[in-house]
Amino acid sequence: MSLSDVFIKHPQDAGESYWQHLCFTLRAGCALIVIGLVLLIHGIFPFLFVHTASCKIESLCDELQARRKKCEETKRQEAA
């Protein structure tokens, strides 16, 4: 397996280019960091960001589930 294969195998398995996969993972990672900070602030000041973290987590979860479904459909189509 060549070095370039190492970088593109998983994104291709997910039906994405390397750059599409990178952009999503950077965005999701940054969102998780922000959500973590919001949760820390909410823990100290429970009257702040009352629903912010849970709403953002649900939204990210929905997006991940949609991406998983798309990936499974791509694999099914390739197998057919």
N, C-alpha and C positions, 0 to 999 in steps of 0.2 A: 504494500500500500504506500503510495507516494505521499509526500508532505501535503500537497494540495488536496489529496483525497481526504486526509484527516480533517481538514477545515470545511469541506463541502459535503461530506457524506450525510451528517445529521440534518443540515438544512434541506438538502435534497430529499431526504426521507420524509421531511415535514412539508414538502411541496413548496419550498422557498429557495430563493437565492441566498448566498452567504450574506449579502448586504441587507436583504429584507429581514433575515433572522437576527442579524446584529442590531439593526435599528429597533426591532421589537424588544429584544432582550435588554438593551440599554434603557429603553423607555420604561419597561416593567421594573427593572432593577432600581432605577431612580425613583419610580413611584413607590416602591416598597420602602425605600429609605425615608422618603417624605412621610409615608404612613406611619412608620416607626417613630419618627420625631413627633408627629401629631399625637400618637398614643402616649408618649412620654409626657408631653405637655398636658394632655387630658388627665393622665394619672395624678399629676400634681394639682391641676386646676380643673376639677371635674365639671365645672360649669362651662368650660371652653370646648369647642369641637365635639359636642355631644354625640352627633351622628356621623361626623365626617369620616372617620377611619372605617367604620363598618360599611358605609356606602361605597367608599373607594375600594375596599377589599371585595365587596360583592361585584362591583363593576369589573375589576380585574379578573375575578374568578369567572364571570360570564364570558369575558373575552378569551380566556384560556380554554374554556370548554368549547367555544366556537372554533378556535384554532385546532383543538384536538379532533373535533368532528371533521373539519376540512381535511386534516391530515389522514384520517381513517378513510375518508371518501377517495382521496387521491390514491392511497395504497390499494383500495378495492378496484379502482378503475385500471390501475397498472397491472393488477393480477388477472383481470379479465381479458 
